[in-house]
Amino acid sequence: MTRHSLVRSAPPQNGWHKAIIFDASTLISLAMNGLLPELKELKKIFDGKFMITEDVKKEVIDKPLTIKKFELEALKLKQLLDEKVLELPSSAGIKENEIQSQTDNMMKIANEIFTGEGDKIHLISAGETSCLALSKILDNKKITNVIAVDERTTRMLVEKPDNLKELLQRKLHTRITLNKKNFSPFKGFKIIRSAELVYVAYKKGVVRLKDGDKVLDALLWAVKFKGCSISNEEIDEIQRIR
């Protein structure tokens, strides 16, 4: 399992120096498991911003508010945004057109990496790509950041892009060719998952459940069953290091 600490850097003029950028996949996993109060408590002890992009906001708040099945989780996430637990890039003076331009460019590159039967394979969507774009912008501003994303494809593109070819071939049952030159814009990102977040919540004592050793196990399996890309072996590893 890979974990990234947010190392303290020189604070910019606005007084904050680090950020966690949340993709929709991680927020959905936490919301569906009733762990948003724990996320709120983590924010209280995190010396930085919890950020979402406009594209992620559309995925977890705007669109779900129009669907009865997902309306309750969307309202809870909207409340976190209203309370500034989650913040948009505009709160840091980052313009939406800057993020959108970077997002469009990165999506074009990513979705031209793999080809199957002559057709380019659509790899990542606007939500997770906008998180990568925001991370690049924050890097340029010397603000330390990580991206919280549970979705496996995006994580593999950043961490193990060569393995992604094999995954796609198994999934699509077709021969895949790839353009390795397009890997370079996706190097250097720091990724965490909801699994790492619930582990930190457990270690910091902000989890509301207090039933001893069972709590961490329950948390890890809960996020796995709600879409977090974590293996059984990684869960065992976390259990060993607690």
Buried (B, 14 or more C-beta within 10 A) or exposed (E): BEBBEBEEEEBEEEEBBBBBBBBBBBBBBBBBBEBBBBBBBBBEEBEBBBBBBBBBBBBBBEEBBEEEEBEEBBEBBBBBBEEEBBBBBEEBEBEBEEBBEBBBEBBEBBBBBBBBEEEEBEBBBBBBBBBBBBBBBBBEBEBBBBBBBBBBBBBBBBBEBEEBBEBBBEEEEEEBEBEEEBBEBBEEBBBBBBBBBBBBBBEBEBBEEEEEEEBBBBBBBBBBEBBBBBEEEBBEEBEEEE
